[in-house]
Amino acid sequence: MEYMIKPCAAFLSIMASLFMSGCGGVGSARTSPIPTIHNEWTWMGGASVVNQKGTYGTQGTGASSDAPGARSYACSWTDSSGDLWLFGGYGYDSTGASGDLNDLWKYSGGKWTWVSGSNLIEQAGMYGIKGTAVPNNVPGARYQAVSWTDPSGNLWLFGGLGIDSNGTRGDLNDLWKYSGGQWTWMSGSNTSADRRPGVYGTLGTADSGNIPGQRVDATSWMDASGNLWLFGGSGNDSNGNVGILNDLWKYSNGQWTWMSGSKTVNQLGTYGIQGTAAPGNTPGARTNASSWTDAEGNLWLFGGAGNDSTGVLCKSGAGSLCNLNDLWKYAGGQWTWMEGSNLVDQHGTYGTQGTAASGNVPGARWGAVSWADAAGNLWLFGGFGFDSTTGSYTVYGDLNDLWKYGGGQWTWMSGSNLAAQPGTYGTQGMVAVSNVPGARNSAVSWTDAGGNLWLFSGDDSLSIANGGKVNDLWKYQP
């Protein structure tokens, strides 16, 4: 159920019992300067209706008519040239069939180009030899994976739910690199059927035998040194038990290191004192959280579906009684609880749109998207969670609110403070004050070389008639 009205009394009883437009111009003596447009959305491409099939064209050749099909839980990157990249997800292929995808797309110069993978769903992975790139290599179709871009502009992909080398569907822990037009299988298993546990080794020590367990809906970062970081998700712990995780991993120089958190599932959060780092602090197990890397290279984590400080409410991922709105920073090897609540299912406090305030905070949610701008501010959009409604009822559903976090405060920047709002598309390619994407979860995001924020796809169950998945592309200039 994507939109619910829940009596507060029932909510409290359950609590007790108990996871990236604008334009400018130059003036003259006779012409006033054209101001740069900020804080407005532009619908850049795709459809304003749901469940569209992909238009693939010719592989390697971009065309204005080409577009990925509607999907959710895809992966995204920005390369060193500022071009936008998209991989897989769960959605629609070239025939209109829906399922797991393994298509790789690039968006550059206002055009989509189908680069790699298949235009059909449910394709098996072609792994080749670990560590060796060949033209035929390609990850199997999948969704709920995570992605990174390294300092050289290479694209990295890990895990998810999808199709292995045998054509079997299941949770994955394979690590891939895309560089020079070819995929390389770097780490992990090429099969999913054995429910492979994680090999943690010694906390803080890299080892060639270490490997995170199979998982979906994890969270990822790239730090200032180019290391890959992975947190949580739903999957296998060190004993092969399945649940939600709060383990933090680093991948550097070809080896994984278990850095923080537990090697067993379904852990509570240890919050400590808000604003104070401590060795024992750690976020609780969660899925579908949002992440950023700030200008100093610190890692940030927000919300998701998981466990708070008081009770194990969530053991299997996203749900209606395990939404979080806690904001965490990881720096110097320690976690700091920065903002939000240490309890689940909190409504949002929006304040005045465009005005920062110490009491502002987004409501608890999972499946939101995130960006970091050139100034190091953190941005958050949508997801499935709690709006501003309080009192006798608490309302949750898909959201389309846009938030900025900077200077230690949240600012509600755009969108509605109520759930299940439709999009206002306007004219494609034209910025307008009234434009806003519809409510959605499990979209993807990018930041381009100009610092603009980009949003694509997602699952929109109520704000458009009959609901479904979208393939609309939006740009927002901070």
CORGIBEL-V516536 format. One record per backbone hydrogen bond with DSSP energy under -1.0 kcal/mol. CO is the residue of the C=O (numbers start at 1). NH is the residue of the N-H. E is the energy in kcal/mol with one decimal. If there is no record, write none. Layout:
co:CO nh:NH e:E
co:CO nh:NH e:E
This chain:
co:4 nh:396 e:-1.7
co:6 nh:394 e:-2.0
co:7 nh:11 e:-1.9
co:8 nh:12 e:-2.8
co:9 nh:13 e:-2.1
co:10 nh:14 e:-2.3
co:11 nh:15 e:-2.3
co:12 nh:16 e:-2.1
co:13 nh:17 e:-1.5
co:19 nh:289 e:-3.4
co:20 nh:454 e:-2.3
co:23 nh:37 e:-1.2
co:31 nh:28 e:-1.8
co:34 nh:25 e:-1.3
co:40 nh:477 e:-1.3
co:41 nh:432 e:-1.1
co:42 nh:475 e:-2.4
co:43 nh:429 e:-3.2
co:45 nh:473 e:-2.6
co:52 nh:70 e:-2.6
co:55 nh:67 e:-2.1
co:58 nh:61 e:-2.3
co:63 nh:66 e:-1.4
co:67 nh:55 e:-2.9
co:70 nh:92 e:-2.3
co:71 nh:458 e:-2.7
co:72 nh:90 e:-2.9
co:73 nh:144 e:-1.7
co:75 nh:87 e:-2.3
co:77 nh:85 e:-2.4
co:79 nh:82 e:-1.8
co:83 nh:79 e:-2.1
co:84 nh:107 e:-3.4
co:85 nh:77 e:-1.7
co:86 nh:105 e:-2.8
co:87 nh:75 e:-2.3
co:89 nh:101 e:-2.2
co:90 nh:72 e:-1.7
co:91 nh:99 e:-2.3
co:93 nh:54 e:-1.6
co:97 nh:93 e:-2.4
co:99 nh:91 e:-2.4
co:100 nh:122 e:-2.4
co:101 nh:142 e:-2.4
co:103 nh:88 e:-2.0
co:104 nh:115 e:-3.0
co:104 nh:116 e:-1.4
co:105 nh:86 e:-2.2
co:106 nh:113 e:-2.5
co:107 nh:84 e:-2.1
co:108 nh:111 e:-1.6
co:111 nh:108 e:-2.3
co:112 nh:63 e:-1.2
co:113 nh:106 e:-2.3
co:114 nh:60 e:-3.1
co:116 nh:104 e:-2.8
co:119 nh:94 e:-2.4
co:123 nh:141 e:-2.7
co:126 nh:138 e:-2.1
co:129 nh:132 e:-2.3
co:134 nh:137 e:-1.4
co:138 nh:126 e:-2.9
co:141 nh:163 e:-2.6
co:142 nh:89 e:-2.8
co:143 nh:161 e:-3.0
co:144 nh:217 e:-1.9
co:146 nh:158 e:-2.4
co:148 nh:156 e:-2.6
co:150 nh:153 e:-2.4
co:154 nh:150 e:-2.1
co:155 nh:178 e:-3.2
co:156 nh:148 e:-1.7
co:157 nh:176 e:-2.8
co:158 nh:146 e:-2.0
co:160 nh:172 e:-2.2
co:161 nh:143 e:-1.9
co:162 nh:170 e:-2.6
co:164 nh:125 e:-1.2
co:164 nh:167 e:-1.3
co:168 nh:164 e:-2.6
co:170 nh:162 e:-2.5
co:172 nh:215 e:-1.9
co:174 nh:159 e:-2.0
co:175 nh:186 e:-3.0
co:175 nh:187 e:-1.3
co:176 nh:157 e:-2.1
co:177 nh:184 e:-2.5
co:178 nh:155 e:-2.2
co:179 nh:182 e:-1.6
co:182 nh:179 e:-2.4
co:184 nh:177 e:-2.3
co:185 nh:131 e:-3.4
co:187 nh:175 e:-2.7
co:190 nh:165 e:-2.4
co:192 nh:195 e:-1.2
co:196 nh:214 e:-1.4
co:199 nh:211 e:-2.1
co:202 nh:205 e:-2.4
co:207 nh:210 e:-1.4
co:211 nh:199 e:-2.8
co:214 nh:236 e:-2.2
co:215 nh:160 e:-2.3
co:216 nh:234 e:-2.9
co:217 nh:288 e:-1.9
co:219 nh:231 e:-2.7
co:221 nh:229 e:-2.3
co:223 nh:226 e:-1.8
co:227 nh:223 e:-2.1
co:228 nh:251 e:-3.1
co:229 nh:221 e:-1.8
co:230 nh:249 e:-3.0
co:231 nh:219 e:-2.2
co:233 nh:245 e:-2.9
co:234 nh:216 e:-2.3
co:235 nh:243 e:-2.1
co:237 nh:198 e:-1.3
co:237 nh:240 e:-1.4
co:241 nh:237 e:-2.1
co:243 nh:235 e:-2.6
co:244 nh:266 e:-3.3
co:245 nh:286 e:-1.9
co:247 nh:232 e:-2.0
co:248 nh:259 e:-3.1
co:248 nh:260 e:-1.3
co:249 nh:230 e:-2.2
co:250 nh:257 e:-2.5
co:251 nh:228 e:-2.2
co:252 nh:255 e:-1.8
co:255 nh:252 e:-2.5
co:256 nh:207 e:-1.4
co:257 nh:250 e:-2.4
co:258 nh:204 e:-3.3
co:260 nh:248 e:-2.7
co:263 nh:238 e:-2.6
co:267 nh:285 e:-2.3
co:270 nh:282 e:-2.2
co:273 nh:276 e:-2.4
co:278 nh:281 e:-1.3
co:282 nh:270 e:-2.8
co:285 nh:307 e:-2.4
co:286 nh:233 e:-2.6
co:287 nh:305 e:-2.6
co:288 nh:367 e:-2.1
co:290 nh:302 e:-2.5
co:292 nh:300 e:-2.6
co:294 nh:297 e:-1.9
co:298 nh:294 e:-2.1
co:299 nh:330 e:-3.4
co:300 nh:292 e:-1.6
co:301 nh:328 e:-3.0
co:302 nh:290 e:-2.5
co:304 nh:324 e:-2.5
co:305 nh:287 e:-2.2
co:308 nh:269 e:-2.1
co:311 nh:313 e:-1.3
co:322 nh:306 e:-2.8
co:323 nh:345 e:-3.2
co:324 nh:365 e:-2.2
co:326 nh:303 e:-2.1
co:327 nh:338 e:-3.0
co:327 nh:339 e:-1.3
co:328 nh:301 e:-2.2
co:329 nh:336 e:-2.4
co:330 nh:299 e:-2.1
co:331 nh:334 e:-1.6
co:334 nh:331 e:-2.2
co:335 nh:278 e:-1.2
co:336 nh:329 e:-2.3
co:337 nh:275 e:-3.1
co:339 nh:327 e:-2.4
co:342 nh:309 e:-2.2
co:346 nh:364 e:-3.0
co:349 nh:361 e:-2.3
co:352 nh:355 e:-2.3
co:357 nh:360 e:-1.2
co:361 nh:349 e:-2.7
co:364 nh:386 e:-2.5
co:365 nh:304 e:-2.8
co:366 nh:384 e:-3.3
co:367 nh:442 e:-2.0
co:369 nh:381 e:-2.4
co:371 nh:379 e:-2.8
co:373 nh:376 e:-1.9
co:377 nh:373 e:-2.1
co:378 nh:405 e:-3.4
co:379 nh:371 e:-1.8
co:380 nh:403 e:-2.8
co:381 nh:369 e:-2.2
co:383 nh:399 e:-2.4
co:384 nh:366 e:-2.1
co:385 nh:397 e:-2.5
co:387 nh:348 e:-2.0
co:392 nh:8 e:-1.9
co:394 nh:6 e:-2.2
co:395 nh:387 e:-2.0
co:396 nh:4 e:-2.3
co:397 nh:385 e:-2.7
co:398 nh:420 e:-3.2
co:399 nh:440 e:-2.0
co:401 nh:382 e:-2.0
co:402 nh:413 e:-3.0
co:402 nh:414 e:-1.3
co:403 nh:380 e:-2.2
co:404 nh:411 e:-2.5
co:405 nh:378 e:-2.5
co:406 nh:409 e:-1.4
co:409 nh:406 e:-2.1
co:410 nh:357 e:-1.3
co:411 nh:404 e:-2.4
co:412 nh:354 e:-3.2
co:414 nh:402 e:-2.7
co:417 nh:388 e:-2.4
co:421 nh:439 e:-2.8
co:424 nh:436 e:-2.1
co:427 nh:430 e:-2.4
co:432 nh:435 e:-1.1
co:436 nh:424 e:-2.7
co:440 nh:383 e:-2.8
co:441 nh:459 e:-3.0
co:442 nh:73 e:-2.2
co:444 nh:456 e:-2.2
co:446 nh:454 e:-2.5
co:448 nh:451 e:-2.0
co:452 nh:448 e:-2.1
co:453 nh:476 e:-3.1
co:454 nh:446 e:-1.7
co:455 nh:474 e:-2.8
co:456 nh:444 e:-2.3
co:458 nh:470 e:-2.2
co:459 nh:441 e:-1.8
co:460 nh:468 e:-1.2
co:464 nh:467 e:-2.3
co:468 nh:460 e:-3.3
co:469 nh:51 e:-3.4
co:470 nh:71 e:-1.5
co:472 nh:457 e:-1.5
co:473 nh:44 e:-2.9
co:473 nh:45 e:-1.4
co:474 nh:455 e:-2.2
co:475 nh:42 e:-2.3
co:476 nh:453 e:-3.2
co:477 nh:39 e:-2.9
